[in-house]
Amino acid sequence: MTECAERPVVACYCATFLKPEMLHIYRQITSLRRVRPFVIAQKREEAERYPFTDVTIIPKPVLTHAWRRFWYRQVRDAPWQISRGEVQALLRVLNHKHAELLHIYFGHIAVHLLPLIRAWERPTVVSFHGADVTVDLEKPAYRAATRQMLDAVKLVLVRSDSLAAALIDVGCAAEKIRLQRTGIPIDDVPFRARQWPHDGRWRLLQACRLVEKKGLLTSLRAFAEFAKHYPEASFTIAGEGPLRETLEAEARALDVQDRVSFAGFVSQPELRDLFYRSHVFLHPSELSPDGNQEGVPNSMLEAMASGLPVFASNHGGIPEAIDDKVSGILVRERDDHALAAALLQATRNPQSLTAIARQGRAAVEQKFEQRIQTERLEQLYFEAIGQTTAELRAQ
């Protein structure tokens, strides 16, 4: 039996391979063992950070792509879709590579690829991660196109039950949806028990994209209240994004600018170092005005794995990772007063943080361990391939 027959070839479509914050996708693709993945992308970024070798670049045709985007968005007020020429180029790659399955990362990207999904006779699966569940769905044409895409794919993968519920509301058939959680390589994030400060020098951390749904303004306001009781405390915000200037201005307005540091985008080793030098991790996510919500934040899971107690919000998929007051602390969205009160209560009883830290690590091991999630993904690939093979034979 040939290697190709033994291990089905899976095409992984990522429009950009890969943006800095997409480490979880790189981990997922490179951890596959029972299938042979290759990547199709429109452009490549961060190649040194993500040194995957089997990448086929099919750049978008600049002039016709710009015209099609204008026609669809401005004239039809609908999501643009790839041209017949782009479909043929993608089909040639899929057939040349003997791909047996196409995995499209992010639901709103799959909408643009609907002509390809319909033209290819092999199965397509699409994975939703959070924000892509709600992109432009308040517009009827976008909602209709998303439903057509969901009807056309074989399986729909979601990071959390909350995202599954949101897709069912959009019109996805429940029997197509499969839960496939983020995989965390827990061996790379060893647990370390923290020594709680006796001098009030608490070190708080949040690591994420600096966007509205991450609840960073709530974190800042809660920290400002916390710092009134612990004037030697500090708060580090790691990450980049459009809210950077707003957050810096808010820190000044709260008069905590000297105790808040903005670390910018950090590498994985740097992030791990921040984990181990911190005492508390914040992630009070919230639903943004455009309906953007979280699945289960990856940085939060890694913080939990490292032994860092997490204070988060009852939002999206977060309660699927954190059992309140057991493996973390949950408060209402946008409630900086509740978050500050929870921080003060816990830091006055540090032994409670010790218990939460250990249970947080256990929760990640049980639900999000990478090897288990990779095996789960491979099984879903085989399920989709098997379904399509049976259907083709029955024709």
N, C-alpha and C positions, 0 to 999 in steps of 0.2 A: 504494500500500500504506500502511495506517495505521501510526502509531507503535506502537500496541499490537500489531499483527501483526508488525512488524519486530522488536520487542523484547519477548519474553515477560515477563509480570508474575510475579514471584516473591515469595511471602509468607514473611517471616522471623519465626518465632515465638520470642520471648525473654520468659520469664515476667516478668522485670524488665528494662526497657531504660533504663539499663544500670547495673550495679554498677561502682564505681570501677576495679576490677581487670580489667574486661572491654574494655579498649581494643582488643584484637585483634579482637573481634567487630565493633566500630564500624568499624575499618579495613577489615575484609573486606566489610561491607555497602556502605560508601560508595565502595569502589573498583570496584564492579561497573559495567560499561559496556554489555555486550551484552544485559543483561536490565534490567528496571525493578523494583527492590526496594521493598517497603514492609514495615513492621514491625507485628506484632500483639503486644501485651503486656498483662499484667494490671495493671501499674503502671509509672510512669515515674519515674526518678531521674536525677540528674546531667544535667539537660537543658542546662545551660550548657556543661558539659564535652563533651556529645555532642549537638550541635545538629542532629540529623536531623529533617526536618519531617514526613515521611509516616508517622506513627505512629497506629495505631488502638488505643485502650485499651478492653479488655473486662474490667472488674473482676470478680473472683470474687464470686459471691453469698455474702455474709458468713455468714448463718445456715445456709443449706443446705450451703455448702462445709465449714463447721466440723462439721456433723453427718455429712457423708459421710466426711470424714477420720477422725472417731471410729469410724464404723461399719466402715470398711475396716481401719483399723489396729488398733483395740482388739478388735473382735468377730471379724473375718475374718482378722486378721494378714496383710493383703495390701495392696499399693499402691493408694491411692485413685485413682479415675478420674472424669473430668468427667461431669456429668449430661447427660441428653438436652437440657435447655434450653440448656446451655452449648454443646453440639455444634451446635444449630440457630443460635445466635448467631454462632458462628465460621463456619459454612457461609454465612450471609448475607453476612458480610464478604468471604469468599473469592470468592463469586459476584459480589457488587457490584463488586469490584475486578478481575474477570476474571482471577483468578490461575490460572496454569497449573502451578504447582508450589508446594509448601509445604516449607520448610526449617525443621526444629525443631532449635534449639540445645540440646544436652545430652541424653544418652540417658535419664537418669532422668526428665526432663520429658516426653519422648516417651511413656514408659509411662503417665503420667497422661492423655495425649491419645489413647490407643489407640482409644476410640470414634469420635473425629473421623477418625483415619487410615482406619478401616474404612468410615466413612460417605461420605467424599469420593471421587469417582471419579477425580480427578486424582492425579498421583504425589506422594509424600512422601519426602523424604530426611531423615536424622537425622545429626547430627555429634557425635562423642564427642571429648572433650578431655583426659580423664585420670581424675579422680576419679569421673566419671559412669559409668565402666565397671563399677565394683564396688559401687555403692551398694546395701546391703541384700541382696546376692546370696547371702549365706549362708542366707537364709530361702527355703524351697522355693517359696512363693507368689510372692515377688518375682522369683525366678529364672524361674519359669514365665511370669509376665507380661512379663518382659523378652524372653524368647524369642518370645512372641506378637507383641510390637511389632516385633522384628527380622524376623519372617516377613511382617509387614504392610507395611513400608516398601519402597520401590523400591531405594534405595541407602543404604549406611552409610558415612559419611565418618569417617576417623580421622586424627589428627595424626602418628602414628608407626606403624611396623611392629610395635612392641611392643604397642600398643593393639589392633592388628588381631589379633595372636595371642591376646590376652586375650579378645576377643569371639568368636573361633572356639571357645575353650574353653567359653564360655557357651552356644554352640550356634548362632551366626550362620553362615549359609552363606557360605563363602569367596568365592564368585562375586559376592556383593553388595557386598563391601568395596572401597572405593577410598581410596587414600592422598591426602590433601589437606592439605599442611603449612601451618603458620603463615606468613603473609606479613609480611616486615619491609620497611618503606620505606627501603631503604638510602641513598637520596639525602638523607633527613632525618637520617641518622646518619653523617656523614662520618668517615672514618678519620683518626685522629691518632696519630702515633708518640709514645710516652711517653718521658720522660726519667727514667731510673731513679735513685733517690736514692743518694748516696754517703755520707750521714750516718746511714743506718739509719731514716729517717723514712718507712717504707713505709706506704702508705695502702691498706687492704683494704676491700672493699665487698661487701655482699650486699643485693639488692633483691627482695622477694617478699612474699607473704602470710605472716604469722607463724603458720604451721601446721606440724604435725609432719613432714609428708612433705618439707618443704624442707630438713631436716637442719641447722637453725640451731644446735642444741646441739652438733653435731659441729663446726660452724664456730667456735663460741665456744671450745670446748676446744682445737681446733687453734691458734686465735689465741693463746690463753694460753701454749701451748708455744712458739709462734713468738716471742712478745713477750719470753720469757726471753733470747733471743738478740738481739732488737732492741727494747730498752726504749722507744725513741721511736716505735715503730710505733703505728698506730691502726686501728680497725675500725668502720665505719659500717654499721648495719643500717637499711635503709629499708623501710617497710611497716607495716601494722597487722594485728592478728589476735589470737586468743585466747591465744597463747603469750607475749605481751609481758611480763607480770609474771614468768613463769617464767624467761624469758631474762634479765631484769634481775637476778633473784635469783641466777642462775647466774654472771653476770658478777661480782657481789659475792663469791660463794663462791670464784671463781677469782682474785679480787683484781685484776681488770682493768677494774673499773667506770670508772676514770678515763680509760681508753684506748678504751672502747667507747661509741659514741653511737647513740642511737635517734632516727632522723630522722622517724619516722612516715610517713604516706602523703605522697608527693611528686608534684608535677605532672610532666608529660613534660619541660618545659624544665629543671626542677630535677633530674630524674633524669639527663638528658644532662650537666648540669654536674657531677654527682657522678661520672659515668663518666669525664669528662675530667680530673677532679682526683684520680682514683684510679690505683693501679698494678696491682692484682690484683682479680679478681672471683671470689667463692666461690659455689658452688651444689651442695653435696654431698647431693643429694636421697636419700630413702630410702623404702622401702615401709613405710607406717604399719600399726599392728596391725589396722585394719579393712580392709586390702587396698588402700588408696588409693595410687595411683601417678601419676607424672608422664607427660605426653606429652613435649613438648620445651619447656622453660620459655622464655617470651617474653623476660623480662628478660635471661636468659643470652644469647640470640641478639643482642639489641640491644647488650649489652656487647661481644660478639665483633665485631659490625659496627663499633663505635666504636674498636677497636684495643686493647681491654682483655683481657689474657690471662685465661682462665677455668680455674679449678681446680674440678672437679666430681666426680661419682661415676658409677660404672658401673651406672646405674639407668634403667629405663624407656626412653624414647626419646633420652636424652642421648647415648649412643654413636652414634646416627644423625646427630648434629650434630658430634660431636667425635671426631677420630681421635687416640687417646692419644699424647701426646708429639709430635704434629704440629700440630694445630689447637687443642690444649688439653691439660690434664692430668686423667686420671681415676684415682680411687682406689676402693677397696671402700666399700660403704655402711657408715655408722656407724663408720668407722675414722679417728678424729681423729688418732691417732699417724701413720698413713700420710699423711694430709693435711698435718700439720705438717712431716713429713720432706720431702714433695714441695715445699712452700713454701720451706723452708730451702735445699734443693738448688738450686732455680731462682733464688732471690734471690742466691745466691753466684755465679751465672753469669748475669748479666742479659741477655747476648746471646741466650741460649736463649729468654728471654721475648720479645725482639724478633721472632724467627722465628715463635714461636707466635702472637703478635698478628697478624702478616700472614697467616698461614695460617687463623687464625680468621675474619678478614674475608672471605677467599676462600671459605671453606666456606659462609658465610651468603649470599654472592652467588650461589653455584652452586646451593644447595638451597632457599633460603628467601626469595628476592627476591619482593617483593609482586606486581609486575606479572605475573610468571610464575605465581604461585600463584592470582591472580585469574582469569587465562585458564584455568587448570586447573579451577577451580571452575565457571566458566561452561560449559565443555565438559561437565562432569559433569551440570549442570542440563539441557543439551540432550540428553544421553544418556538421562536419566530421562524427560524429556518425550517423546522419540522412542519409547522403549520402550512407554510407556503409550498413545500415539496409535496405534501399530501394533496393540496388543492390543485397543483399543476398536473399531478398524476390522474386526478379525477376528471380532468377536462377532456 
